[in-house]
Amino acid sequence: MGTHHTRSLWGLAALTAGALAVFHGSRRSRLPSWQGRVVLITGGARGLGFALARCFADRGAIVWLAARHGDQLDRAVDRLRLPGAEIHAYVVDVRDREAVESLVAAVVARHGRLDAVVNNAGVITAMPFDNAELSDFAESLDTHFWGPLHVIRAALPWLRRQPISHIINVSSIGGRVGVPHLAPYCAGKFALAGLSEVLRAELAGDGVWVTLATPGLMRTGSVGNVRVRGDHVAEARWFAALSATPLTSQHAMRAAGEIVMAAGRRRAVVMPGWQARLQHAANTLAPELTAAGLQAVSRRVLPNAVPGPSPSRAVSDLDLGWAAPLVSAVTARAYNQPVPSAS
Ligand SMILES: NC(=O)c1ccc[n+]([C@@H]2O[C@H](COP(=O)([O-])OP(=O)(O)OC[C@H]3O[C@@H](n4cnc5c(N)ncnc54)[C@H](OP(=O)(O)O)[C@@H]3O)[C@@H](O)[C@H]2O)c1
């Protein structure tokens, strides 16, 4: 009886392994080619969005870049327009629902289809909670939650027309684990992560696959665009240092490749960067310990709040002092960031 039972268990295990192999194989063989598919990337003019655009263009997709600054978009289009690549640009503020609807209408008018949207546009303001303004929370939620929602609602009728289509939402490890000095940012990114998980469940039946990307810090050259409040210089120096070293941040092009690959495989979640995966695992498995660690960082490492209101200032306007040598102008140029002419 015991031997019979063991054999049955082995048989069941073999059957399960076989079924998984067939399932995995069939998913692989059904991997979509991006050739000729239309992909819209918000915030595609620079940084991670620019890297994602390059990845999609390399795979034969027709790419639309959308952002607020026309000059950066034009430069991105010039740099991405390699032989065989079709790249378009559109000036839009994703917080403006009607403008987003016009953007989607323009894409569809041109190609008659839309296969994927990448909600990547983002802004960061770093400060202690006591120096955060309500406007920081509004800006983050408008950009990281309402913007993607406008894009998704405008695009969905067109995405549903395709047998397989994609929504790729770029949240952050800050949308999974609360990071000190990033309260507004995390609020917006957590909202986007939650929305992504619900849509994942509801839209898969229509062939619309939602992939949530939650990368850790990346070397996108974007640190100059970050805004800070409180002890401006100290805040800027910490942020610049953490987002520049290979120990604390990752290669942005590699992260972009992982995201595009995960979307193609219809993965629910992709978390580029071992640092992010470690932080997420620690927070899930040992939340109290993680909380204690983050509390120590907040109290002992990061700058204190300053009394009274503190204006927001761009990192690019501040003296980075000891952190300056860590920040690479080469990286900034590679990711189409605005680089001051003096550097
Ligand atoms: N860098 C990191 O370490 C890191 C880590 C995790 C997650 N992320 C996320 O990855 C995404 C890209 O970050 P990044 O480092 O590449 O930043 P970035 O270089 O500053 O690029 C942000 C892009 O978003 C656009 N954008 C911002 N607000 C917009 C709006 N209201 N409407 C339309 N476009 C808007 C910007 O263009 P305009 O200013 O011209 O509009 C720009 O093209 C963001 O969502 C960010 O939160 C970044």
The ligand as an SDF file (V2000), in Angstrom:
LIG
                    3D

 48 52  0  0  0  0  0  0  0  0999 V2000
   15.6110   56.8050  -11.6860 N   0  0  0  0  0  0  0  0  0  0  0  0
   15.3590   55.9050  -10.7370 C   0  0  0  0  0  0  0  0  0  0  0  0
   16.2270   55.5480   -9.9420 O   0  0  0  0  0  0  0  0  0  0  0  0
   13.9790   55.2830  -10.6480 C   0  0  0  0  0  0  0  0  0  0  0  0
   13.7660   54.2100   -9.7610 C   0  0  0  0  0  0  0  0  0  0  0  0
   12.5080   53.6050   -9.7160 C   0  0  0  0  0  0  0  0  0  0  0  0
   11.4810   54.0760  -10.5140 C   0  0  0  0  0  0  0  0  0  0  0  0
   11.7140   55.1300  -11.3520 N   0  0  0  0  0  0  0  0  0  0  0  0
   10.6140   55.6010  -12.1870 C   0  0  0  0  0  0  0  0  0  0  0  0
   10.9910   55.4890  -13.5410 O   0  0  0  0  0  0  0  0  0  0  0  0
   10.3500   56.5080  -14.3060 C   0  0  0  0  0  0  0  0  0  0  0  0
   11.3930   57.2550  -15.1100 C   0  0  0  0  0  0  0  0  0  0  0  0
   12.3470   57.8370  -14.2250 O   0  0  0  0  0  0  0  0  0  0  0  0
   13.6620   58.5550  -14.7820 P   0  0  0  0  0  0  0  0  0  0  0  0
   14.7320   58.3640  -13.8070 O   0  0  0  0  0  0  0  0  0  0  0  0
   13.8740   58.1470  -16.1920 O   0  0  0  0  0  0  0  0  0  0  0  0
   13.2040   60.0950  -14.7070 O   0  0  0  0  0  0  0  0  0  0  0  0
   13.4850   61.3160  -15.7150 P   0  0  0  0  0  0  0  0  0  0  0  0
   14.7670   61.1450  -16.4230 O   0  0  0  0  0  0  0  0  0  0  0  0
   13.2920   62.5650  -14.9140 O   0  0  0  0  0  0  0  0  0  0  0  0
   12.3220   61.1840  -16.7960 O   0  0  0  0  0  0  0  0  0  0  0  0
   10.9800   61.4180  -16.4630 C   0  0  0  0  0  0  0  0  0  0  0  0
   10.1960   61.5760  -17.7420 C   0  0  0  0  0  0  0  0  0  0  0  0
    8.8150   61.7870  -17.3830 O   0  0  0  0  0  0  0  0  0  0  0  0
    8.3440   62.9480  -18.0730 C   0  0  0  0  0  0  0  0  0  0  0  0
    7.2600   63.5550  -17.2980 N   0  0  0  0  0  0  0  0  0  0  0  0
    7.2910   63.9690  -16.0110 C   0  0  0  0  0  0  0  0  0  0  0  0
    6.1000   64.4960  -15.6660 N   0  0  0  0  0  0  0  0  0  0  0  0
    5.3060   64.4060  -16.7610 C   0  0  0  0  0  0  0  0  0  0  0  0
    3.9740   64.7850  -17.0330 C   0  0  0  0  0  0  0  0  0  0  0  0
    3.1860   65.3700  -16.1180 N   0  0  0  0  0  0  0  0  0  0  0  0
    3.4780   64.5380  -18.2730 N   0  0  0  0  0  0  0  0  0  0  0  0
    4.2460   63.9490  -19.2210 C   0  0  0  0  0  0  0  0  0  0  0  0
    5.5090   63.5660  -19.0180 N   0  0  0  0  0  0  0  0  0  0  0  0
    6.0420   63.8010  -17.7980 C   0  0  0  0  0  0  0  0  0  0  0  0
    9.5820   63.8380  -18.2210 C   0  0  0  0  0  0  0  0  0  0  0  0
    9.4940   64.7520  -19.2850 O   0  0  0  0  0  0  0  0  0  0  0  0
    8.9520   66.2670  -19.1160 P   0  0  0  0  0  0  0  0  0  0  0  0
    9.5620   66.8330  -17.8730 O   0  0  0  0  0  0  0  0  0  0  0  0
    9.3920   66.9220  -20.3880 O   0  0  0  0  0  0  0  0  0  0  0  0
    7.4660   66.1440  -19.0240 O   0  0  0  0  0  0  0  0  0  0  0  0
   10.6240   62.7860  -18.5620 C   0  0  0  0  0  0  0  0  0  0  0  0
   10.5860   62.4870  -19.9370 O   0  0  0  0  0  0  0  0  0  0  0  0
    9.6190   57.3920  -13.3080 C   0  0  0  0  0  0  0  0  0  0  0  0
    8.2700   57.0090  -13.2290 O   0  0  0  0  0  0  0  0  0  0  0  0
   10.3230   57.0900  -12.0030 C   0  0  0  0  0  0  0  0  0  0  0  0
    9.5070   57.3200  -10.8840 O   0  0  0  0  0  0  0  0  0  0  0  0
   12.9350   55.7400  -11.4390 C   0  0  0  0  0  0  0  0  0  0  0  0
  1  2  1  0
  2  3  2  0
  2  4  1  0
  4  5  1  0
  4 48  2  0
  5  6  2  0
  6  7  1  0
  7  8  2  0
  8  9  1  0
  8 48  1  0
  9 10  1  0
  9 46  1  0
 10 11  1  0
 11 12  1  0
 11 44  1  0
 12 13  1  0
 13 14  1  0
 14 15  2  0
 14 16  1  0
 14 17  1  0
 17 18  1  0
 18 19  2  0
 18 20  1  0
 18 21  1  0
 21 22  1  0
 22 23  1  0
 23 24  1  0
 23 42  1  0
 24 25  1  0
 25 26  1  0
 25 36  1  0
 26 27  1  0
 26 35  1  0
 27 28  2  0
 28 29  1  0
 29 30  1  0
 29 35  2  0
 30 31  1  0
 30 32  2  0
 32 33  1  0
 33 34  2  0
 34 35  1  0
 36 37  1  0
 36 42  1  0
 37 38  1  0
 38 39  2  0
 38 40  1  0
 38 41  1  0
 42 43  1  0
 44 45  1  0
 44 46  1  0
 46 47  1  0
M  CHG  2   8   1  16  -1
M  END
$$$$
